[in-house]
Structures are given as C-alpha cells and as structure tokens.
Amino acid sequence: MAGPKIQIVNHDYEAKHKVFLCQSDYQQKNHQLLMGGKLVTSSPDVKVFIVQHDYQADIKITHKNFPK
C-alpha cells in the first residue's frame, strides 16, 4: 500500500499539519502519518507546513524519514 501524497505549503493556514524536522528518532511524534508518503506538487492527500520550533508542530519527524 502506498503512503499519502504530501505537499509542502508556504503558509501555516493552508496546512493540515505543522511539521518539525528533528534530529533523532526518539524525538519523533506522530510521524506515522507521513511515513511511506511521496512529495507531490498537485492533488495532495495532506498539506504540511514546516515550522521552526518543535513546540509549534503536530508532527515531528527526522530528515531521513520525511517523504522524498
């Protein structure tokens, strides 16, 4: 089964989830929502906004686990 199609948006009000890119696996939280996904430019299943600080995020995921 394929994961969700994910689009990164420019404004937080456009996004369904706010994402923080963390450094370690133990810092991840709710990362399963994006695992196995693929980045797209149109027709996304999920829109995300990348935040600067971990306390702003709904989802915390490492760079290596973030969809490509």
PDB file with one MODEL, atoms N, CA, C and O in Angstrom:
MODEL        1
ATOM      1  N   MET A   1       0.840  -1.182   0.000  1.00  0.00           N
ATOM      2  CA  MET A   1       0.000   0.000   0.000  1.00  0.00           C
ATOM      3  C   MET A   1       0.887   1.248   0.000  1.00  0.00           C
ATOM      4  O   MET A   1       1.851   1.329   0.762  1.00  0.00           O
ATOM      5  N   ALA A   2       0.567   2.192  -0.833  1.00  0.00           N
ATOM      6  CA  ALA A   2       1.332   3.441  -0.917  1.00  0.00           C
ATOM      7  C   ALA A   2       0.899   4.396   0.181  1.00  0.00           C
ATOM      8  O   ALA A   2      -0.244   4.363   0.638  1.00  0.00           O
ATOM      9  N   GLY A   3       1.826   5.247   0.598  1.00  0.00           N
ATOM     10  CA  GLY A   3       1.530   6.234   1.614  1.00  0.00           C
ATOM     11  C   GLY A   3       0.817   7.438   1.020  1.00  0.00           C
ATOM     12  O   GLY A   3       0.477   7.445  -0.164  1.00  0.00           O
ATOM     13  N   PRO A   4       0.593   8.441   1.832  1.00  0.00           N
ATOM     14  CA  PRO A   4      -0.132   9.626   1.375  1.00  0.00           C
ATOM     15  C   PRO A   4       0.709  10.493   0.431  1.00  0.00           C
ATOM     16  O   PRO A   4       1.939  10.487   0.492  1.00  0.00           O
ATOM     17  N   LYS A   5       0.023  11.234  -0.440  1.00  0.00           N
ATOM     18  CA  LYS A   5       0.690  12.229  -1.273  1.00  0.00           C
ATOM     19  C   LYS A   5       0.752  13.509  -0.442  1.00  0.00           C
ATOM     20  O   LYS A   5      -0.265  13.970   0.076  1.00  0.00           O
ATOM     21  N   ILE A   6       1.953  14.080  -0.319  1.00  0.00           N
ATOM     22  CA  ILE A   6       2.194  15.199   0.598  1.00  0.00           C
ATOM     23  C   ILE A   6       2.695  16.403  -0.181  1.00  0.00           C
ATOM     24  O   ILE A   6       3.547  16.291  -1.063  1.00  0.00           O
ATOM     25  N   GLN A   7       2.138  17.565   0.173  1.00  0.00           N
ATOM     26  CA  GLN A   7       2.584  18.819  -0.426  1.00  0.00           C
ATOM     27  C   GLN A   7       3.015  19.761   0.684  1.00  0.00           C
ATOM     28  O   GLN A   7       2.326  19.889   1.696  1.00  0.00           O
ATOM     29  N   ILE A   8       4.157  20.423   0.499  1.00  0.00           N
ATOM     30  CA  ILE A   8       4.630  21.427   1.448  1.00  0.00           C
ATOM     31  C   ILE A   8       4.094  22.776   0.981  1.00  0.00           C
ATOM     32  O   ILE A   8       4.294  23.169  -0.169  1.00  0.00           O
ATOM     33  N   VAL A   9       3.409  23.484   1.886  1.00  0.00           N
ATOM     34  CA  VAL A   9       2.824  24.779   1.551  1.00  0.00           C
ATOM     35  C   VAL A   9       3.619  25.910   2.198  1.00  0.00           C
ATOM     36  O   VAL A   9       4.426  25.680   3.099  1.00  0.00           O
ATOM     37  N   ASN A  10       3.382  27.131   1.727  1.00  0.00           N
ATOM     38  CA  ASN A  10       4.143  28.291   2.182  1.00  0.00           C
ATOM     39  C   ASN A  10       3.581  28.975   3.424  1.00  0.00           C
ATOM     40  O   ASN A  10       4.289  29.747   4.071  1.00  0.00           O
ATOM     41  N   HIS A  11       2.326  28.708   3.766  1.00  0.00           N
ATOM     42  CA  HIS A  11       1.683  29.375   4.900  1.00  0.00           C
ATOM     43  C   HIS A  11       1.019  28.357   5.814  1.00  0.00           C
ATOM     44  O   HIS A  11       0.436  27.379   5.347  1.00  0.00           O
ATOM     45  N   ASP A  12       1.110  28.591   7.120  1.00  0.00           N
ATOM     46  CA  ASP A  12       0.565  27.614   8.068  1.00  0.00           C
ATOM     47  C   ASP A  12      -0.944  27.463   7.967  1.00  0.00           C
ATOM     48  O   ASP A  12      -1.464  26.384   8.251  1.00  0.00           O
ATOM     49  N   TYR A  13      -1.667  28.507   7.573  1.00  0.00           N
ATOM     50  CA  TYR A  13      -3.125  28.400   7.486  1.00  0.00           C
ATOM     51  C   TYR A  13      -3.582  27.533   6.309  1.00  0.00           C
ATOM     52  O   TYR A  13      -4.743  27.126   6.267  1.00  0.00           O
ATOM     53  N   GLU A  14      -2.702  27.246   5.364  1.00  0.00           N
ATOM     54  CA  GLU A  14      -3.027  26.356   4.246  1.00  0.00           C
ATOM     55  C   GLU A  14      -2.829  24.884   4.606  1.00  0.00           C
ATOM     56  O   GLU A  14      -3.320  24.003   3.901  1.00  0.00           O
ATOM     57  N   ALA A  15      -2.127  24.621   5.675  1.00  0.00           N
ATOM     58  CA  ALA A  15      -1.705  23.254   6.002  1.00  0.00           C
ATOM     59  C   ALA A  15      -2.681  22.541   6.928  1.00  0.00           C
ATOM     60  O   ALA A  15      -3.350  23.151   7.762  1.00  0.00           O
ATOM     61  N   LYS A  16      -2.734  21.239   6.749  1.00  0.00           N
ATOM     62  CA  LYS A  16      -3.492  20.395   7.673  1.00  0.00           C
ATOM     63  C   LYS A  16      -2.655  20.088   8.908  1.00  0.00           C
ATOM     64  O   LYS A  16      -3.181  20.007  10.019  1.00  0.00           O
ATOM     65  N   HIS A  17      -1.339  19.917   8.709  1.00  0.00           N
ATOM     66  CA  HIS A  17      -0.428  19.604   9.810  1.00  0.00           C
ATOM     67  C   HIS A  17       0.797  20.508   9.754  1.00  0.00           C
ATOM     68  O   HIS A  17       1.247  20.913   8.682  1.00  0.00           O
ATOM     69  N   LYS A  18       1.323  20.814  10.940  1.00  0.00           N
ATOM     70  CA  LYS A  18       2.585  21.540  11.057  1.00  0.00           C
ATOM     71  C   LYS A  18       3.656  20.527  11.417  1.00  0.00           C
ATOM     72  O   LYS A  18       3.469  19.708  12.317  1.00  0.00           O
ATOM     73  N   VAL A  19       4.778  20.583  10.712  1.00  0.00           N
ATOM     74  CA  VAL A  19       5.833  19.571  10.835  1.00  0.00           C
ATOM     75  C   VAL A  19       7.135  20.220  11.278  1.00  0.00           C
ATOM     76  O   VAL A  19       7.526  21.277  10.783  1.00  0.00           O
ATOM     77  N   PHE A  20       7.803  19.554  12.233  1.00  0.00           N
ATOM     78  CA  PHE A  20       9.140  19.957  12.658  1.00  0.00           C
ATOM     79  C   PHE A  20      10.092  18.835  12.296  1.00  0.00           C
ATOM     80  O   PHE A  20       9.815  17.669  12.579  1.00  0.00           O
ATOM     81  N   LEU A  21      11.209  19.173  11.673  1.00  0.00           N
ATOM     82  CA  LEU A  21      12.219  18.177  11.309  1.00  0.00           C
ATOM     83  C   LEU A  21      13.216  18.062  12.451  1.00  0.00           C
ATOM     84  O   LEU A  21      14.016  18.969  12.682  1.00  0.00           O
ATOM     85  N   CYS A  22      13.164  16.952  13.156  1.00  0.00           N
ATOM     86  CA  CYS A  22      14.016  16.742  14.330  1.00  0.00           C
ATOM     87  C   CYS A  22      15.275  15.959  13.955  1.00  0.00           C
ATOM     88  O   CYS A  22      15.405  15.470  12.833  1.00  0.00           O
ATOM     89  N   GLN A  23      16.193  15.849  14.908  1.00  0.00           N
ATOM     90  CA  GLN A  23      17.498  15.237  14.656  1.00  0.00           C
ATOM     91  C   GLN A  23      17.558  13.744  14.984  1.00  0.00           C
ATOM     92  O   GLN A  23      18.306  13.005  14.343  1.00  0.00           O
ATOM     93  N   SER A  24      16.785  13.291  15.970  1.00  0.00           N
ATOM     94  CA  SER A  24      16.904  11.915  16.455  1.00  0.00           C
ATOM     95  C   SER A  24      15.577  11.175  16.394  1.00  0.00           C
ATOM     96  O   SER A  24      14.506  11.777  16.477  1.00  0.00           O
ATOM     97  N   ASP A  25      15.668   9.851  16.247  1.00  0.00           N
ATOM     98  CA  ASP A  25      14.473   9.016  16.174  1.00  0.00           C
ATOM     99  C   ASP A  25      13.606   9.127  17.423  1.00  0.00           C
ATOM    100  O   ASP A  25      12.379   9.107  17.323  1.00  0.00           O
ATOM    101  N   TYR A  26      14.220   9.244  18.596  1.00  0.00           N
ATOM    102  CA  TYR A  26      13.436   9.279  19.825  1.00  0.00           C
ATOM    103  C   TYR A  26      12.618  10.563  19.969  1.00  0.00           C
ATOM    104  O   TYR A  26      11.700  10.613  20.787  1.00  0.00           O
ATOM    105  N   GLN A  27      12.933  11.598  19.195  1.00  0.00           N
ATOM    106  CA  GLN A  27      12.199  12.856  19.246  1.00  0.00           C
ATOM    107  C   GLN A  27      10.945  12.834  18.371  1.00  0.00           C
ATOM    108  O   GLN A  27      10.115  13.739  18.460  1.00  0.00           O
ATOM    109  N   GLN A  28      10.799  11.822  17.536  1.00  0.00           N
ATOM    110  CA  GLN A  28       9.677  11.760  16.607  1.00  0.00           C
ATOM    111  C   GLN A  28       8.348  11.621  17.342  1.00  0.00           C
ATOM    112  O   GLN A  28       8.261  10.978  18.388  1.00  0.00           O
ATOM    113  N   LYS A  29       7.314  12.240  16.770  1.00  0.00           N
ATOM    114  CA  LYS A  29       5.969  12.194  17.350  1.00  0.00           C
ATOM    115  C   LYS A  29       4.970  12.257  16.192  1.00  0.00           C
ATOM    116  O   LYS A  29       5.061  13.144  15.343  1.00  0.00           O
ATOM    117  N   ASN A  30       4.036  11.337  16.156  1.00  0.00           N
ATOM    118  CA  ASN A  30       3.009  11.263  15.112  1.00  0.00           C
ATOM    119  C   ASN A  30       3.589  11.136  13.707  1.00  0.00           C
ATOM    120  O   ASN A  30       2.917  11.460  12.728  1.00  0.00           O
ATOM    121  N   HIS A  31       4.812  10.673  13.604  1.00  0.00           N
ATOM    122  CA  HIS A  31       5.482  10.574  12.313  1.00  0.00           C
ATOM    123  C   HIS A  31       4.868   9.517  11.400  1.00  0.00           C
ATOM    124  O   HIS A  31       5.101   9.535  10.191  1.00  0.00           O
ATOM    125  N   GLN A  32       4.094   8.606  11.957  1.00  0.00           N
ATOM    126  CA  GLN A  32       3.467   7.551  11.166  1.00  0.00           C
ATOM    127  C   GLN A  32       2.512   8.119  10.121  1.00  0.00           C
ATOM    128  O   GLN A  32       2.257   7.479   9.100  1.00  0.00           O
ATOM    129  N   LEU A  33       1.980   9.323  10.369  1.00  0.00           N
ATOM    130  CA  LEU A  33       1.052   9.944   9.423  1.00  0.00           C
ATOM    131  C   LEU A  33       1.705  10.256   8.080  1.00  0.00           C
ATOM    132  O   LEU A  33       1.022  10.327   7.059  1.00  0.00           O
ATOM    133  N   LEU A  34       3.014  10.441   8.077  1.00  0.00           N
ATOM    134  CA  LEU A  34       3.724  10.792   6.846  1.00  0.00           C
ATOM    135  C   LEU A  34       4.595   9.676   6.303  1.00  0.00           C
ATOM    136  O   LEU A  34       5.061   9.760   5.166  1.00  0.00           O
ATOM    137  N   MET A  35       4.825   8.644   7.078  1.00  0.00           N
ATOM    138  CA  MET A  35       5.715   7.557   6.669  1.00  0.00           C
ATOM    139  C   MET A  35       5.207   6.901   5.385  1.00  0.00           C
ATOM    140  O   MET A  35       4.012   6.654   5.224  1.00  0.00           O
ATOM    141  N   GLY A  36       6.138   6.629   4.483  1.00  0.00           N
ATOM    142  CA  GLY A  36       5.796   5.966   3.231  1.00  0.00           C
ATOM    143  C   GLY A  36       5.156   6.888   2.218  1.00  0.00           C
ATOM    144  O   GLY A  36       4.728   6.440   1.154  1.00  0.00           O
ATOM    145  N   GLY A  37       5.082   8.179   2.535  1.00  0.00           N
ATOM    146  CA  GLY A  37       4.459   9.135   1.633  1.00  0.00           C
ATOM    147  C   GLY A  37       5.401   9.583   0.525  1.00  0.00           C
ATOM    148  O   GLY A  37       6.578   9.224   0.490  1.00  0.00           O
ATOM    149  N   LYS A  38       4.843  10.377  -0.373  1.00  0.00           N
ATOM    150  CA  LYS A  38       5.608  10.895  -1.501  1.00  0.00           C
ATOM    151  C   LYS A  38       5.272  12.371  -1.671  1.00  0.00           C
ATOM    152  O   LYS A  38       4.107  12.760  -1.594  1.00  0.00           O
ATOM    153  N   LEU A  39       6.298  13.196  -1.905  1.00  0.00           N
ATOM    154  CA  LEU A  39       6.071  14.617  -2.150  1.00  0.00           C
ATOM    155  C   LEU A  39       5.502  14.822  -3.544  1.00  0.00           C
ATOM    156  O   LEU A  39       5.980  14.234  -4.513  1.00  0.00           O
ATOM    157  N   VAL A  40       4.473  15.665  -3.638  1.00  0.00           N
ATOM    158  CA  VAL A  40       3.851  15.994  -4.914  1.00  0.00           C
ATOM    159  C   VAL A  40       3.663  17.504  -4.998  1.00  0.00           C
ATOM    160  O   VAL A  40       3.759  18.205  -3.991  1.00  0.00           O
ATOM    161  N   THR A  41       3.398  17.996  -6.195  1.00  0.00           N
ATOM    162  CA  THR A  41       3.144  19.424  -6.380  1.00  0.00           C
ATOM    163  C   THR A  41       1.664  19.723  -6.606  1.00  0.00           C
ATOM    164  O   THR A  41       1.242  20.873  -6.492  1.00  0.00           O
ATOM    165  N   SER A  42       0.874  18.701  -6.926  1.00  0.00           N
ATOM    166  CA  SER A  42      -0.559  18.908  -7.116  1.00  0.00           C
ATOM    167  C   SER A  42      -1.325  17.683  -6.630  1.00  0.00           C
ATOM    168  O   SER A  42      -0.768  16.591  -6.522  1.00  0.00           O
ATOM    169  N   SER A  43      -2.598  17.875  -6.340  1.00  0.00           N
ATOM    170  CA  SER A  43      -3.503  16.824  -5.855  1.00  0.00           C
ATOM    171  C   SER A  43      -2.978  16.080  -4.629  1.00  0.00           C
ATOM    172  O   SER A  43      -2.907  14.851  -4.645  1.00  0.00           O
ATOM    173  N   PRO A  44      -2.607  16.800  -3.561  1.00  0.00           N
ATOM    174  CA  PRO A  44      -2.093  16.113  -2.364  1.00  0.00           C
ATOM    175  C   PRO A  44      -3.214  15.531  -1.509  1.00  0.00           C
ATOM    176  O   PRO A  44      -4.353  15.994  -1.550  1.00  0.00           O
ATOM    177  N   ASP A  45      -2.867  14.510  -0.737  1.00  0.00           N
ATOM    178  CA  ASP A  45      -3.771  13.988   0.296  1.00  0.00           C
ATOM    179  C   ASP A  45      -3.617  14.818   1.564  1.00  0.00           C
ATOM    180  O   ASP A  45      -4.583  15.037   2.296  1.00  0.00           O
ATOM    181  N   VAL A  46      -2.402  15.275   1.815  1.00  0.00           N
ATOM    182  CA  VAL A  46      -2.083  16.025   3.035  1.00  0.00           C
ATOM    183  C   VAL A  46      -1.204  17.221   2.674  1.00  0.00           C
ATOM    184  O   VAL A  46      -0.239  17.092   1.920  1.00  0.00           O
ATOM    185  N   LYS A  47      -1.555  18.400   3.231  1.00  0.00           N
ATOM    186  CA  LYS A  47      -0.708  19.583   3.080  1.00  0.00           C
ATOM    187  C   LYS A  47      -0.021  19.838   4.412  1.00  0.00           C
ATOM    188  O   LYS A  47      -0.661  19.818   5.463  1.00  0.00           O
ATOM    189  N   VAL A  48       1.286  20.079   4.364  1.00  0.00           N
ATOM    190  CA  VAL A  48       2.048  20.319   5.583  1.00  0.00           C
ATOM    191  C   VAL A  48       2.818  21.631   5.483  1.00  0.00           C
ATOM    192  O   VAL A  48       3.150  22.099   4.394  1.00  0.00           O
ATOM    193  N   PHE A  49       3.090  22.208   6.643  1.00  0.00           N
ATOM    194  CA  PHE A  49       3.889  23.423   6.750  1.00  0.00           C
ATOM    195  C   PHE A  49       5.052  23.113   7.678  1.00  0.00           C
ATOM    196  O   PHE A  49       4.842  22.570   8.762  1.00  0.00           O
ATOM    197  N   ILE A  50       6.268  23.443   7.279  1.00  0.00           N
ATOM    198  CA  ILE A  50       7.463  23.198   8.087  1.00  0.00           C
ATOM    199  C   ILE A  50       7.641  24.362   9.058  1.00  0.00           C
ATOM    200  O   ILE A  50       7.720  25.516   8.637  1.00  0.00           O
ATOM    201  N   VAL A  51       7.706  24.061  10.359  1.00  0.00           N
ATOM    202  CA  VAL A  51       7.863  25.098  11.381  1.00  0.00           C
ATOM    203  C   VAL A  51       9.300  25.147  11.892  1.00  0.00           C
ATOM    204  O   VAL A  51      10.078  24.214  11.695  1.00  0.00           O
ATOM    205  N   GLN A  52       9.633  26.255  12.551  1.00  0.00           N
ATOM    206  CA  GLN A  52      10.988  26.494  13.038  1.00  0.00           C
ATOM    207  C   GLN A  52      11.274  25.842  14.394  1.00  0.00           C
ATOM    208  O   GLN A  52      12.421  25.498  14.680  1.00  0.00           O
ATOM    209  N   HIS A  53      10.243  25.669  15.234  1.00  0.00           N
ATOM    210  CA  HIS A  53      10.432  25.183  16.599  1.00  0.00           C
ATOM    211  C   HIS A  53       9.559  23.963  16.866  1.00  0.00           C
ATOM    212  O   HIS A  53       8.444  23.862  16.352  1.00  0.00           O
ATOM    213  N   ASP A  54      10.071  23.043  17.668  1.00  0.00           N
ATOM    214  CA  ASP A  54       9.352  21.793  17.920  1.00  0.00           C
ATOM    215  C   ASP A  54       8.018  21.988  18.634  1.00  0.00           C
ATOM    216  O   ASP A  54       7.087  21.217  18.403  1.00  0.00           O
ATOM    217  N   TYR A  55       7.903  22.996  19.493  1.00  0.00           N
ATOM    218  CA  TYR A  55       6.652  23.199  20.226  1.00  0.00           C
ATOM    219  C   TYR A  55       5.509  23.682  19.314  1.00  0.00           C
ATOM    220  O   TYR A  55       4.352  23.663  19.734  1.00  0.00           O
ATOM    221  N   GLN A  56       5.803  24.107  18.090  1.00  0.00           N
ATOM    222  CA  GLN A  56       4.782  24.545  17.151  1.00  0.00           C
ATOM    223  C   GLN A  56       4.199  23.392  16.335  1.00  0.00           C
ATOM    224  O   GLN A  56       3.193  23.573  15.648  1.00  0.00           O
ATOM    225  N   ALA A  57       4.806  22.230  16.400  1.00  0.00           N
ATOM    226  CA  ALA A  57       4.490  21.138  15.476  1.00  0.00           C
ATOM    227  C   ALA A  57       3.470  20.140  16.006  1.00  0.00           C
ATOM    228  O   ALA A  57       3.429  19.837  17.198  1.00  0.00           O
ATOM    229  N   ASP A  58       2.637  19.632  15.077  1.00  0.00           N
ATOM    230  CA  ASP A  58       1.752  18.493  15.343  1.00  0.00           C
ATOM    231  C   ASP A  58       2.508  17.190  15.103  1.00  0.00           C
ATOM    232  O   ASP A  58       2.278  16.183  15.774  1.00  0.00           O
ATOM    233  N   ILE A  59       3.415  17.235  14.130  1.00  0.00           N
ATOM    234  CA  ILE A  59       4.185  16.059  13.728  1.00  0.00           C
ATOM    235  C   ILE A  59       5.666  16.396  13.821  1.00  0.00           C
ATOM    236  O   ILE A  59       6.107  17.443  13.348  1.00  0.00           O
ATOM    237  N   LYS A  60       6.431  15.494  14.440  1.00  0.00           N
ATOM    238  CA  LYS A  60       7.889  15.637  14.483  1.00  0.00           C
ATOM    239  C   LYS A  60       8.467  14.407  13.796  1.00  0.00           C
ATOM    240  O   LYS A  60       8.146  13.272  14.148  1.00  0.00           O
ATOM    241  N   ILE A  61       9.323  14.654  12.815  1.00  0.00           N
ATOM    242  CA  ILE A  61       9.873  13.551  12.024  1.00  0.00           C
ATOM    243  C   ILE A  61      11.324  13.877  11.667  1.00  0.00           C
ATOM    244  O   ILE A  61      11.676  15.044  11.496  1.00  0.00           O
ATOM    245  N   THR A  62      12.156  12.853  11.557  1.00  0.00           N
ATOM    246  CA  THR A  62      13.556  13.073  11.182  1.00  0.00           C
ATOM    247  C   THR A  62      13.660  13.321   9.680  1.00  0.00           C
ATOM    248  O   THR A  62      12.762  12.971   8.914  1.00  0.00           O
ATOM    249  N   HIS A  63      14.768  13.927   9.277  1.00  0.00           N
ATOM    250  CA  HIS A  63      15.014  14.183   7.861  1.00  0.00           C
ATOM    251  C   HIS A  63      14.990  12.887   7.064  1.00  0.00           C
ATOM    252  O   HIS A  63      14.437  12.840   5.965  1.00  0.00           O
ATOM    253  N   LYS A  64      15.596  11.820   7.622  1.00  0.00           N
ATOM    254  CA  LYS A  64      15.695  10.570   6.873  1.00  0.00           C
ATOM    255  C   LYS A  64      14.338   9.894   6.685  1.00  0.00           C
ATOM    256  O   LYS A  64      14.166   9.137   5.730  1.00  0.00           O
ATOM    257  N   ASN A  65      13.378  10.145   7.562  1.00  0.00           N
ATOM    258  CA  ASN A  65      12.053   9.534   7.436  1.00  0.00           C
ATOM    259  C   ASN A  65      11.042  10.415   6.717  1.00  0.00           C
ATOM    260  O   ASN A  65       9.941   9.963   6.401  1.00  0.00           O
ATOM    261  N   PHE A  66      11.405  11.668   6.455  1.00  0.00           N
ATOM    262  CA  PHE A  66      10.488  12.568   5.765  1.00  0.00           C
ATOM    263  C   PHE A  66      10.358  12.123   4.315  1.00  0.00           C
ATOM    264  O   PHE A  66      11.359  11.772   3.691  1.00  0.00           O
ATOM    265  N   PRO A  67       9.151  12.130   3.766  1.00  0.00           N
ATOM    266  CA  PRO A  67       8.965  11.685   2.372  1.00  0.00           C
ATOM    267  C   PRO A  67       9.815  12.475   1.382  1.00  0.00           C
ATOM    268  O   PRO A  67      10.112  13.652   1.581  1.00  0.00           O
ATOM    269  N   LYS A  68      10.187  11.797   0.327  1.00  0.00           N
ATOM    270  CA  LYS A  68      11.015  12.423  -0.715  1.00  0.00           C
ATOM    271  C   LYS A  68      10.240  12.511  -2.009  1.00  0.00           C
ATOM    272  O   LYS A  68      10.761  13.007  -3.008  1.00  0.00           O
TER     273      LYS A  68
ENDMDL
END
